[in-house]
């Protein structure tokens, strides 16, 4: 394997090896030793995530595309949303990358709030954006998605691609099957999400594969301030959320990712 580049990326030959080794771990049976190694890596990521993120809540997770530049209206919308959520007292959590994720984290920092990223390590792209108070790198998507869900009381889906849809519908499935509480799921940007909602109503609901309540769970908004107000209202009324900080335990070698103002 070649030496890493200055910005941390691996050369093309190394990236190819990473892709092959990781795809093998999930696509067909390997030796018992390889499967044990994968289990240990995943367990290590779980423990690392739990320890690093234990004190970051309460969070609101913002999903969205990594491809929108700073000049794009959706980037500005995500930045305003991150700022509004931070002013409402929430930590803004994202996938930690560029585009919408960067914008939401940046908005949280604009408001003097807390900003967290769960970054996925990919062969050729996605490095943590510069607006994070703390972040954790993950090798496995399933561990990363667990962390994005575990510490949040609401989820905001900005416009995005396959990854955003994957995250959005996983949360919707967890709520539908009552594996998690009935947390608010906001679709930010009505024009972008309207065709998907039409498909849910006209095809899936009509075909009997979902129920009306499954569509009603999605809240559509074009206003950053309305999104923040809705999240505050629901989390306080439905879950009785009190934003009381957790304190680290010295005997567990725990530390907070930032200094508490309390």
C-alpha positions in Angstrom: 0.0 0.0 0.0 1.4 3.4 -1.0 2.0 6.2 1.5 -1.0 8.5 2.2 -1.3 11.8 0.5 -0.8 15.0 2.5 -4.6 15.6 2.9 -5.0 12.1 4.4 -6.4 10.4 1.2 -5.0 7.1 0.0 -3.5 6.8 -3.5 -5.6 5.1 -6.1 -4.1 1.7 -5.6 -4.7 1.8 -1.9 -8.2 3.0 -2.4 -8.9 0.1 -4.6 -7.6 -2.3 -1.9 -9.9 -0.6 0.7 -12.9 -1.0 -1.5 -12.2 -4.7 -2.2 -11.5 -5.6 1.5 -14.6 -3.8 2.8 -16.9 -5.1 0.1 -15.8 -8.6 0.8 -16.6 -8.2 4.5 -20.3 -7.7 3.7 -20.9 -9.5 0.4 -20.0 -13.1 0.9 -18.7 -15.4 3.6 -15.0 -15.0 4.6 -12.8 -17.1 6.8 -13.8 -17.2 10.5 -10.7 -15.2 11.3 -11.7 -12.4 8.9 -15.2 -12.3 10.2 -13.9 -12.1 13.7 -11.7 -9.1 12.7 -14.7 -7.4 11.2 -16.7 -8.0 14.4 -13.9 -6.5 16.5 -13.5 -3.5 14.2 -17.2 -2.8 14.4 -17.2 -3.3 18.2 -14.3 -0.9 18.5 -16.2 1.7 16.4 -19.3 1.3 18.6 -17.4 1.8 21.8 -15.5 4.8 20.4 -18.7 6.4 19.2 -20.4 5.8 22.5 -17.5 7.4 24.5 -17.0 10.3 22.2 -20.7 11.2 21.8 -22.1 10.5 25.2 -22.1 14.1 26.3 -23.2 15.8 23.0 -27.0 15.7 23.4 -29.7 16.6 23.0 -29.1 16.6 19.3 -31.0 17.2 16.1 -29.6 15.3 13.1 -29.6 17.0 9.7 -29.2 14.8 6.6 -28.4 16.1 3.2 -26.3 16.0 0.1 -22.5 16.5 0.1 -22.7 18.0 -3.4 -24.2 21.4 -2.9 -21.7 24.3 -3.0 -21.8 27.3 -0.7 -23.6 29.4 -3.4 -26.5 27.0 -3.7 -29.8 28.0 -2.1 -30.1 24.6 -0.3 -26.7 25.3 1.3 -28.0 28.6 2.6 -31.2 27.0 3.8 -29.3 24.3 5.7 -27.0 26.9 7.3 -30.1 28.9 8.5 -31.6 25.7 9.8 -28.5 24.8 11.7 -28.4 28.3 13.2 -32.0 28.2 14.2 -31.7 24.8 15.9 -28.5 25.9 17.8 -30.3 29.0 19.0 -33.1 26.7 20.3 -30.6 24.9 22.4 -29.9 21.8 20.4 -26.6 20.3 19.3 -26.5 20.0 15.5 -25.3 16.6 14.3 -24.6 15.7 10.7 -22.6 13.2 8.7 -19.7 15.6 9.1 -18.9 16.0 5.4 -19.2 18.9 2.9 -22.3 20.4 1.3 -25.5 20.3 3.3 -23.7 18.7 6.3 -21.1 21.5 6.3 -23.8 24.2 6.0 -25.8 22.9 9.0 -22.7 22.6 11.2 -21.6 26.0 10.0 -25.0 27.5 11.0 -24.7 26.0 14.5 -21.2 27.6 14.9 -22.6 30.9 13.6 -25.1 30.9 16.5 -22.4 29.9 19.0 -24.0 26.5 19.3 -22.6 23.0 19.4 -21.7 21.1 16.2 -21.0 17.4 15.8 -20.1 15.2 12.9 -20.2 11.4 12.3 -17.9 11.1 9.4 -17.7 8.1 7.1 -14.3 7.1 5.8 -14.5 6.6 2.1 -11.7 5.8 -0.4 -11.8 9.0 -2.5 -14.0 11.6 -0.8 -15.6 13.0 2.4 -13.3 14.6 4.9 -14.6 16.3 8.1 -15.8 19.8 7.5 -14.1 22.7 9.4 -17.2 23.6 11.5 -17.2 20.7 13.9 -16.5 20.9 17.7 -16.0 17.2 17.7 -16.3 14.3 15.2 -15.9 10.6 15.0 -14.6 8.7 11.9 -16.4 5.5 11.0 -15.5 2.7 8.6 -18.9 1.1 8.6 -22.1 2.8 7.5 -24.3 0.8 9.9 -22.3 2.0 12.9 -22.4 5.5 11.7 -26.2 5.4 11.1 -26.7 4.1 14.7 -24.8 7.1 16.1 -26.7 9.6 13.9 -29.9 8.2 15.4 -29.0 7.4 19.0 -28.4 10.9 20.3 -31.1 12.8 18.4 -34.7 13.9 19.3 -35.6 15.0 15.8 -34.4 14.5 12.2 -34.3 17.0 9.4 -33.9 15.7 5.8 -32.6 18.4 3.5 -32.4 17.7 -0.3 -30.0 14.8 -1.0 -29.3 11.6 -2.9 -29.1 7.9 -2.1 -27.4 8.4 1.2 -30.0 10.9 2.4 -32.8 8.6 1.3 -31.2 5.7 3.0 -30.9 7.6 6.3 -34.4 9.1 6.0 -36.2 5.9 5.4 -34.2 4.0 8.0 -35.4 6.5 10.6 -39.0 6.3 9.2 -38.8 2.5 9.5 -37.5 2.6 13.0 -40.4 4.9 14.0 -43.0 2.9 12.1 -41.9 -0.4 13.8 -41.6 1.3 17.2 -38.0 0.5 17.5 -37.5 4.2 18.5 -39.8 6.8 19.8 -42.1 8.9 17.5 -39.4 11.5 16.9 -40.2 14.4 14.5 -39.1 13.8 10.9 -38.9 17.0 8.9 -38.6 17.2 5.1 -36.9 20.6 4.5 -37.7 21.9 1.0 -41.2 21.2 -0.3 -40.4 21.5 -4.0 -37.7 18.8 -3.7 -39.7 16.3 -1.6 -43.1 16.7 -3.3 -42.5 14.1 -6.0 -41.5 11.6 -3.3 -44.6 12.3 -1.2 -46.7 12.0 -4.4 -45.2 8.5 -5.0 -45.9 7.5 -1.4 -49.5 8.6 -1.6 -50.3 7.6 -5.2 -48.4 4.3 -5.4 -47.4 2.9 -2.1 -50.5 4.0 -0.1 -52.8 3.0 -2.9 -51.1 -0.3 -3.2 -51.5 -1.0 0.5 -47.8 -1.3 1.3 -48.0 1.6 3.8 -50.6 3.2 6.0 -51.8 6.9 6.0 -50.0 7.5 9.3 -46.7 6.5 7.7 -47.0 9.5 5.4 -48.4 11.8 8.1 -45.2 11.4 10.1 -43.3 13.5 7.6 -43.5 17.2 8.3 -42.7 19.4 5.3 -41.3 22.9 5.9 -39.6 25.7 4.0 -38.7 27.8 7.0 -35.7 27.3 9.2 -37.3 29.1 12.1 -40.5 27.0 11.8 -38.4 23.8 11.9 -36.7 24.9 15.1 -39.9 26.0 16.7 -41.6 22.7 15.8 -38.7 20.6 17.2 -38.8 22.5 20.4 -42.5 22.2 20.8 -42.6 18.4 20.0 -39.6 17.5 22.1 -40.9 19.3 25.2 -44.6 18.3 25.0 -44.1 14.7 23.8 -40.9 13.8 25.5 -40.6 16.3 28.3 -37.1 17.1 27.2 -35.0 19.0 29.8 -31.6 20.1 28.5 -29.7 19.1 31.6 -26.0 18.4 30.8 -24.5 15.0 31.7 -21.4 15.0 33.8 -18.4 12.8 32.9 -17.3 10.0 35.3 -13.6 10.3 36.1 -13.3 6.6 36.9 -14.4 5.8 33.3 -11.8 8.2 31.9 -14.7 10.3 30.4 -14.2 13.8 29.0 -16.7 16.3 27.5 -16.1 17.3 23.9 -16.4 21.0 25.1 -16.4 22.9 28.3 -19.9 23.3 29.8 -21.0 26.8 30.5 -23.0 25.6 33.6 
